[in-house]
Amino acid sequence: MEQRTLQNLEFDKVLTHLARFAVSEAGQQACLALAPCDRPEEARERTEFFRQGQVWAQFSAFRLRPFAPLTGMFEFVQGAANVLDLDDLWALRQVLAQARELVDSIAAVPGNGVQWPLLQDAVQAYPWPGQCWSGLSRCLGENGQIRDESSPELLLVRQEVRRIHQTCTRKVKEVVQTYNLLQYMQDEYITLANDRYVLPLKSNFKGRVQGIIHDYSQTGETCYFEPMFLVELNNELQELKRQEREEERKVLVYLTGLVRSQFVSVRGVHDLLVTVDVLLAKCALADAFAGGALELLADAPLQLHAARHPLLALSEQGSLPLDIVLKPGQKALVISGGNAGGKTVCLKTLGLITLMAMSGLPVPVASGSSLPHWSRVFAFIGDEQSLETHVSTFTAQIRHLSALWDRADEQALVILDEFGAGTDPAQGAALAQAVIDGLLEKGACVAAATHFPALKAYALGREQVRAASVLFDPATKKPLYRLAYDQVGASQALDVAREHGMPESVLRRAESYLLMDGEDTSALIDRLNSLAVEREKEIETLQRERDKFRTKRDRLEERFEKDRATLFSSVQAQAQGVLQDWKAGRVSHKMALKQLAKTREKLVEKDKEPVRAFGIEDVRPGQRLTYLPWNKTGVVEEVDGRRNRVKLDLAGVSMWTEAKDLAVIDEKNATPAAAHTLGGAVVKAERNISLRLDLRGMRTDVALSELSRFLDKALLGSVLQVEVVHGRGTGALRKEVHRLLKEFPAVANFRLASEEQGGDGMTIVDFK
């Protein structure tokens, strides 16, 4: 990836934020070293590894603790004559102890079928260094020191050292009591100086006892005195200390040999710990800006929903979400609109999210988003002029674009911010159009921001290019940081100048020049902006209503499932009770069947309401009836008893309806839910639409007419799925049914039923 692009899009700042979530120094360095992948397979593997890691982190109780960096130790141990010291081995023991917990956590798969195979593959990539871990655990204690049991020789030497200590303590106590030396001592306990046992005497009494002075305290009031009766014991102690150091070195040599023999596994386990540190840092970053994984697919469209600039999303001021969307067949996005309206932020959001997705990092976008896999990103953002090299802004853009022109192919995303600025507007706009044409011919994807009117018209006229405009509040002229598609926006330079203190006299003169040149289109652009803002508000309202409806539907379905389960449990319990009585001989077979029938009748009666049978012969003109598919009340105009239909006036609309779709309102309760149908069967008005339509035996034109009416009723009744039975036969009716379903706008998809449901004799239809 071009370093200039990473700098322009501030990718390093994202890595800095990521590194703050790592708990180890090695993990922080690994976070800062991340880079976008050029190969699609590697990017997809990183993304999937992060997605599985998120699942593992949710199920696992493992929490990574800070651990020491071992890179220097790994380089040192490769020297054949080098021996690791105690600090290195203790740090390695701590790392392996935490790695053991990590390996066990990844190996523990929950029972609900959730798995993380990529993490398990990472664990199995290197065998566990069992000998090294066993040796370190046996030889190093929890206090970081070498254990006595590390070797028999070391145990014997240390036992002798402890014996010498006990002998010295006993002798000092005897001499002090015998010769009343306690008055000369600064402290009643012996201590060590230069690895020899000494007595802390007061300096003014140092000549009263024969011995050797080894040192004085900082104040000079205490001298560390070795009496003659301890000299021989101290000499023996020195020899034992030398032997102890030799035995300890033998242990260090032995442990270093274990590390060297299993070096590949030890380093692999350490790298696994660093990898998990980076993985958990990614999870923390995703939580910080409520983001997730975004997979790059070769044929995926550019669909970023509720995308936010990652750095702004992590800052205190936050970032407003925006949609960056291209339709199928479109390869370029041209954004126009007022200054400080968010055009550059939009371009940087697209570029930075792309780089993060190519690096396997989480991104702040909503679910349903997708990106094509671009292996290269080129960003021309900001003023790149250089006084030292005598290069202007325009010249710098041309130089950089010319240098990468041969690499801009179908795997490239090119971001152009105000390309062509800094020269004659007409020539700059013409050059920008030619550049976009050339990039599209090479198969590259382009995102550009512009103020050129010619480039705005170009975006509206090309099929492969989509125009978008940043929106402003019509009342306050403040930016809304939203994009309105398939339209262009005015630059609003005069409004920005007025807001930043430009004298009004200058602004009025500028407006007069615009009128003289015939280029004052601000009123038209303002009108388009106002209409776009209203449309966005309506879309937001509809989305909120849709979400509210889905939440309500999910809640009702959950309650229905709960009631159904309760009812099933009740029936099952009562039925088991009857069967147990029958098996125990308390009731006869006939009586058991009778009790089961009573139980069923009792349960059915709970859902019944006492209503009287009602037929079409009782319907009279002027009577109020409920049309169940629409859940609307109408007035009867005519009654056709022979055809069993009724003509209703529904809020000024007259229509013939079948009797089975009508219900009489209970005048006492005055609610459609308490109504009954004209056939006498009890119904509920909220949902009286058959989920299945049988077209077998009908002529094709009649069948298609019935199907259209059936689909309309299903939509009005908020049905999500229906079944259409057309039979097998020659397949002609099935083809016509499928042709109508393809053209029906409210049908999301349809499919043939399974063999258990009817196979190719029935089609299942799902609505949007």
N, C-alpha and C positions, 0 to 999 in steps of 0.2 A: 504494500500500500504506500502511496506517495506521502512522504513526510509532511509536505506542504498542506495537503488536504487534512491530515490529522490535526495540524496546528490550527488551520482555519476553522475547523469544526469543534475545536477544544476537546478532543478525545482524551487528552492527558488529564484534564480536570475530572472527568468521569472516573478514570482509573485511580486518581487520588482519593476521591470519595469512597471507592471500593476498598482501597487499601486500609482505610480507617476502620473498616469492619473486621479485618483480619486480626487474630489474636497473637500471632507469632511474627517475628521479624522475617523469617523465610517466607511466610504467607504474604506479608506485605510486599516483599520484593517480587514474588510471583504475580501478584495483582498488578503491580506497576509494569510488568513485562508483557502483559497480555497484548495481543495484536489481532486485527481482523484476519480471517482465513481466506486464502485465495481459492482453495478447493472446496466445492459444494459439499462433498462427503464429510470433510472435517468439520465444517460449520454445522451441519445437521447433527453430527455426533456430539459436538459440544452442547448444542441446544437440548438434545435429548438427555444428555448426562445431567444438565442442570434441572430439567423437568423431573427426572427420577430422583434427583437429590432433594428437591423440594418435598416430594412425597415422603422420602425416607426421613427427612428432618421433622416432618409432622408426626410420624408414627414413633420415632425413636426418642428415647430419653437421654441419649448421649449428648454431652456438652463439651466442646473442645476447650482445653485450658492452655494457657501460654506455655510454650516449650522453647528450649534453647536452639539456636541455629547450629547445625552440624556440618555445614559445608567445609569449613576449615579443618575439622577433625577428619573428614573423609579424604581430603587431600593429604593430610599428614600421615595417616595410617597406611597409605600406599607405599611409603618408604619402607624398605625391607628391614632396616635397623631401628626404625622409630618405635617407641613404646608409648602408649597412651597413658596420660597421668590419671589420677583419681577423679579430678573434676570432669575430664572428658568422658570417662566411663560412667560416672554418675549421671551426667546429662543424657548419655545414650540410654541408660537404664530407665530414666524418666520418660524418654520418648517411646521406648518399646512398651512400657507399662500402659501408656495412653493409647498406643497403637493396638495393643491387645484388646482394650475395651472397644475401640473402633471396629476392629475385625469382628468381634462377637456381635456388635450391634448391627452391622451390615448383614451378617449371616442369619440373624433372627428375623425370619419373614413372618409377618402377621397372618392370622388364619383367614382373613377375608379376601385372600387372593391378590392383594396388592404386592407388587414386586418391583425391584430395582436391579435388573440384570446387569446394567452397565457398571454399577458400583460393585457388584459381586465379581464381575470380570476384572475390575481394577484390583480387587483384593487377591484374586487368584493369579494375577500376572506374575507375582513373585512369591515363592514359597516362604512360609513363616520361618525366621531364623531361630529355630527351637533351641539349638545348642547354645547359641550366644545368649539368648534370653534366660535359659536355665543357669548358665554360668554367672551372669550378672546378678540374678536374683539370689543365688546361693552365696556369692562372695561379697556382695555389697549390702550393708544393712540400711534400714530406713533413715538412719542419721547420716548417710553418705560416706561412712567409713568402712574399711575392710573388716569383715567378720573374723572372729577368732577361728571359726570352723573352716575357713578357706583352705587351710592345709594343716596336717598334723604337726609339722615343724613350727608353724606360726602359733599354733595353740600352745605348744610346750613353752616356747619363748615367752609368750605373754603371761603364762602362768608363773614363770620364774620372775618376771617383772613385778607382778602383783605380790609375789612372796617377798621380794626385796622391799617393796613399799611397806608391807606389814611389819617387817623386821625393823626398818628404820623408824617407823612410827613408835614401835614398842620401846626401842632403845632410847629414843629422845624422851619419851615419857618417863622412863626409869631415871635417866640422868638428871632431868629437870627436877624431879621430885627428890632425888638423893642429895643434890648439891644446891637446892633451893635457887634455881636459875630463873624462875618465873618472873622475878623482879627485874631481870635484865632484858627480858624479851618484849618486843613490841606487839607480838601476837603469840598466842599459845600453840599455834599449829605450825608444823613444818611446811616448807614450800619448795618450789623448784627454781633454780637459777642455772642456766647453761646445762640443762638436763642433769643437774646434780641436786640432791636433797640438801637444803640449807635451813638455818634458823634465822628468823628476822629479829636481830638484836638492836637495842637502842645504841646509837653511835657512841655515847659517852661511857658505855660499859664494854666496848669492844676488846679491851685489853685484859679483861678479867678471866677469859676462857681461851685456852689454846685452840687454834684452828686457822682456817684460811678465809679471808674476806674476798668474796667474788664480785660484789657490786653494792652500790648505794641507791637509795630511793631518790626521786627528784628533789625532795626537800632536804635531803642529807641527814635526816633524823634517824633513818633506819639503814642498817647495813645487813647484807645477806651473808651470813657467816656459816662456814662448813666446819663443824667441830672435828677433831682428830678421830673420834670414835666412829664417824660416818665416812671417812675417806675410803677405807677399803670396800665398804658396801657400795659407795658411789662408783668406784672403779669397776666393780662387778656389774653394776647397773649399766654403765657405758658399754660394756661388752655385749650385754643382752640387747641394748638398744640398737647396736650395730647389726646384730643377728636379726632383730625384728625388721629393720629396714631391708635387709637382704631378702628375707622371706616375703615381705610385702612386694618387693620388686618382682620376685618370681611370680606372685599372683597377678601383678599387672601385665607381665610378659605373657602369662597364660591367657588372660582375658583378651589382650590385644591379638593374640593368635586366633582366638575364637572369632573376633570381629573380622580379622583379615580373611579367615577361611569362609565366612558367610557374608563377605562384603557386598555382593550383588543384592542379596536378600535384605540385608540391613539398610542399604541405601534405598532400595525399592519401598520398604516399609516407611522410611522417613519421607520419601517423595509422596507416598499415599497420604500421609498426615498433612503435608503441605497442600496437596490437591484438595483434600476435604476442607482445609482452612479456607482456601479460595472459594470452594463451593458454598460453604456456609456464609462467607462474606457476600456472595451473589444473592443468596436467599435474604440476607439482611438488607441488601440494597433494594431488592424487589419489594420488601415490606415497607421500606422508607418512602418509595413513591408509588406504592400500590400497583406494581407492574407484574409482568410475567414473561414467559418464554415466547419468542416469535420465530417460527421456522421459516427459512428461506427455501422456496420451491421454484423450480425452473419455469413452470407455466403459470405460476400464481399471479393474480393481478395486484396492482398497487392499491391496497385497501388498508389504510391506517385510520381506525375509528377512535375518536376521543384521545388522539395523540397529544402528548405534552412534551415540551422541551425538557430533557432529563435534568439538566443543570438547574433550570428554573423550578422544576418540580421538587428538587432537593433543597432549594433555598427557602427562606422564610416567607418571601413574597408569593411563592407558588406560581403555578402556570395554568392558564385557561386551556381546556381541551379543544382541539380542532380536528376536523376530518380531512384527510388528504387522500383523495380517491380518483382513480382513472377508470374509465369505462373500458370494456373489452375492445381491443383494437387500437386504443390510444397509447401513445408512447411519450407524450410531452405534456407538461403542465406549465402554463404561462400565467403568472399572478400579477395583477395590476391593482391600483388603488392608491390612496393617499399616503403621504409621508408619515412615518412613525405609526403605521397601521398594522405592522406585523408581517410584512412580506419576507424580510430577511430571517425573522424568527421561524417562519414556516419552512423556509429552505433549510435552515440549520437543523430544525427538528427532524425533517426527512433525512438529511445526511447523517446526523449523529445517531439516530435510531438505526439506520442501516449499518453503520460501523459497529454499533453495540451488538446487533443481531448477528453480524458476521463473526463477532468475537465470542459468541455464546453467552452474552450478558443478558439479563432481563431488561425489558424496555417498558416505558409507561404508556401502554396502549390498551384499549378495551378488547375483550374476546371477539373473535371473528375477524381480526386483522390478519393481513398476509402481505408478503413482500416477494418479488422475484429474487432469485439469487444473482446478485451482481458480485463479480469477483474483483471489480475495480470501481472506485469512487473518485471523481475529480471535482473539486469544489473551487470556484472562482468567487471568493467573497472578500470584500474589504478593499481598501485602497492600497495597491501594491507598488506605488511609485517609489523611485529611489533617486535621491539627489546625487549620491556618490557615483552611480553608474549612468546618470543622465537618462533615466527611464521614466516616462510618464505613466499615469494610471492606464491609459488606453494601450500604450506600447507594451506594458507589462502583461496585460491580459492576452494580447496577441501572441507575445513570445511564449507564454506558458501553454496556451491552447495549441499553438503550432507544434510544440515539443511533444504533446501527448496525442496529437491527432491520429496517428497510426494505431494507437492502443485503444481508441474509443470505438469499441465494437458492441455486439449484442450483449456482452457481459459487463457493460459499463453503465454507470449512472453519472451524468454530467450535470453539475449545479452551476448556474450562471446567475449572478446577482448584478443587475444593471450592466449586462454586457453591451459594449458599444458606446457607453457613456464616455465623456471626455473628448469628443470630437464633434463634427457637424451632425446634428440630430438626424437629418435625412439619410446621410451616408451610414451613420452608426446603426439606425434602424434597419436599413437594407442589409448591412453586414450581419446583424443579429439574425434576421430571417434566413439568410443564406447559410449561416452556421448551423441553425436548428435543422434546416432542410438536409444539410450534409450529414449531421449526426443521426437523423432519422433514417437516412438511406443506408448508413452503416449499421443500423439496428440498435443503436444506443438509446437509452432512456434519458430524457432531458427534463429538468425542472428549472424554470427561469422566472425572475422578477424584473419588471420593466415599467418605465413611464412613457415609452414611445407610443404614440397613437397608432402608427403604422403596424407595430408589433401586436397591439391589442386587436386590430382588425384582422391581422394574420391568424391570430389564435382562434378567432370566431369562424374563420373561413376554411380551416384545414381539418380534415376528418381525423387525422392522427393526433391532433393537438386539442387540448381542453383548456378553455379560458376560465379563470377564477378571479374574484375580486375580494379584497379585504373589506369588511363592513365597518361602518361608522354609525353611531347613534344619530338619527336624523335631528333630534332636538339639541343635543349638546355638542355634536361634531366630534365626540370622543371615540377613539377606536374601540371596537368590540372584540377584536382579535378572533374573528370568525371568518370563514371563507364562504362566499356565495359562488356557486359554479355556473358555467355557461353564460357569463356576463363579464363585462369589464368595468373598471372603476376609474374615477377621476383622480388626478394626483393631489388636488386640494392644497397646492403650494401656498395660495394666498391665505387660506384659513390657518395653516400652520404658521405662516409668517405673522399673522395677526395675533395668534396665541402667544408667540414668543417676543412680542413687543415691537414689531415693526410699526413705524408711524402710519397713521390712518391716511395721511395725504399721499404717501407713497403707494399704499394699497389701492386707493381710488384711482390713481393714475394708471396703475397696472391693469385694473379692471377696464378702464377706457381703452387701453391698447388691445386688450383681448377683443372687445367689441369691434374695434376698427379692423382687426385681422379676421373677424368672423369666426373665431375659435372658442367662443364662450358657450360651451356645452354643459356647464355646471348644473343648470336646472334639470336637464335630461338625466344626467348621471345621478343627481340627488334623488330624482324620482325612482330610478332603478334601484338605488341603494335602499330607499325606504321600502319598496316592494320586497326586496330581498330580505330585509330585516323582519318584515311581517311574515314572510313565508317561513323563515327560520323559527320564529316564535310559534307559528302554527304546527310546524313539525315537532318541536319540543313538546308542545301540549299533547299532540297525538301520541308521541312516544311515552309520555307520562301516563296517559290513559291506558295505553296498551300494557305497560308494566303493571298498572294497578289492576287491570282485568286479569292478567296472568297470575298475579299474586292471589287475587280472589278465587280464581279457578283452582289454583293449586291448593288453597286452603279448603275449598269445598270438596275437592277430590280426596284430600287427606281425611277430612271428617267422614266422607262416605266410606272410605276404606276402613276407618276405625269402627263405624257403626256396623258395617258388613261383618267385620271380624267378631264384634261383640255378639251379633245375631247368630252367626255360625257357631260360636262357642256355646251360646245358650241352647241352640237346637241340638248340638252334639251332646251336651251334658244331659239334657232331658232324654234324648234317645238312648244314651248309654245307661241311664238309670232304669229305663223300661226294659232294656235287654238284660241287665243284671237281675232284675226281678224275675224275668222269664227263665233265665238260666238257673236261678236259685229255686225255681218252682213255686214262687209266691203268686204268680199269675199264669194263666194258660196262654197258649199261642194266640188264640183268637182275641183274648183280652189285651195282649201286648199290642197286636195290630190296631185294635180299637184305640188304645191310649196314644199310640203314635199318630193316628189320624187326628185325634183331638188336639194333640200338641201342634200339628201342622195347621189346623184350622184356627187355633188360638193365635198363632203367630201371624197368619194371613189377615185375621180380623183386626189386628193392631193397625194395619195400613189402610183399612177400609173406612169409608165414610157412608153413612146411610143415605142413599139417594134413591129416588124413584126412577123407573124406566121412562124414557122419553123418546118419542119418535118424530119423524118429519111431519107427520100428520098434525102434530100439535103446534107447528110453527105458523105464525100469523104475520102478515105485513105490519110493519111498525114495531115489531118485537126486537129487543136488544139481545144480540148474541155475541159470543167471543170467537174470533177467528184465531184458532190455536197456533198455526205456524208463525203468525206475526204477533200473537199475544195482544191483539187489538180488538176493541169493541166496535161493532157496527150495527146498523139498523136494517131490518129485513125490508126489501122492496118487493120482491116476487118470490114465489115458491113453485118449483117444478118437481112435483111428487113423482111423476113418471120416471124422470132421470135421476131422482134422488139428489137434487141440488137446490141451492138457495142463492138469490141475488142479494148482495149486501152493499150498503153504502158505508164505506170506511173513510170518514173524514173528507167527504166530497168525491171519493173515488168509488165507482160502482163496478162490481166484479161478481161473476158467478163462482161459487165455491161448492165443493163437495160436502155432503152432509157429515161425513166422518171427520172433517176438519173443523167442525163447529161444536160449541159447547154453550149450554144455557147458564147464565149467571145466577147463582143463588141469591135471590133478592134479600134474604135475611142477612147474609154475610157480605154481599156485594163485592165478592172477590173472585177472579177467574180460577183461583186454585181450588175453590169449592164447587166448581161446575161439573156437569156430567155431559157426556156426548149424546148426540141424538140417537145413537144406537143403544144406549142404556148402559154402556160400560164405563166404569169409573176411570178418569184420566187426571193428569196434572197438566195444567196449562203451560207450565214453563217449558216443557219439552215433550211435544206430541208429534214428533216427526219420525217416520219409519227410517231406520238406518239401512234398510235393504230395499232395492227396487228390482222386481222380477220382470224382465222384458221378453221372456221366452214365448213364442207363438205369435208375437206382434209383427206387423209389417215394418219395414225399416223406417219409413217416414213417421209412422205412429210411435214407434219405439223411441226415436230421437226426440220427438215432441214431448213424450212423457219424461224422458231423461232430463230435458232442459227444465221442465217444471219441477221435477224432483230436486235438481241441484239448487234451483232458486229457493225452494222451501227450506232445504237444508241450511243454506247460508243464512236465511232470515231467522232460523232457529238456533244459530250459533253452534251447529254440529261440526265437529272437527274431522270426522271420517265416516264414509258411507260405503255400502257394498252394492254393486250392480251385477245382477245375474243375467247373462245373455246366452248361456248355453254354449255347447261346443259346436255341433253341427258342422257346416262348411267353413265357419269362421268369418263369413261376410258381415254378420251383425256385429261381431266383436271388433272388426276393423273400423266400421262406421262409428261405433261407440268410442273407440280410442281416438278417432279423428276429431270427434266433437270435444272430448276431454282435453285434447291438446290445444284447441282454440278457446276453451272456456277460461276466462281471465282469472277466476278465483281458485282454480285448481293448482295446487302446488306440485303434486306428482300423483301418479297412479301406477299400479302394478297388478299382475295376475295373482290370484290367491294361491295358497299352498294346496297340495293335494288333499290334505285333510279337510280344507274348507270348500273345495270345489275345483281346484286346478284352473285350467284355462277356460273353464266355463263361467268364472266369476272374476270381476275386476274390483280391487279395493282402491278408493279415491281418498286422497288427503287434501284438505283445503288449506289455504294460506292463513 
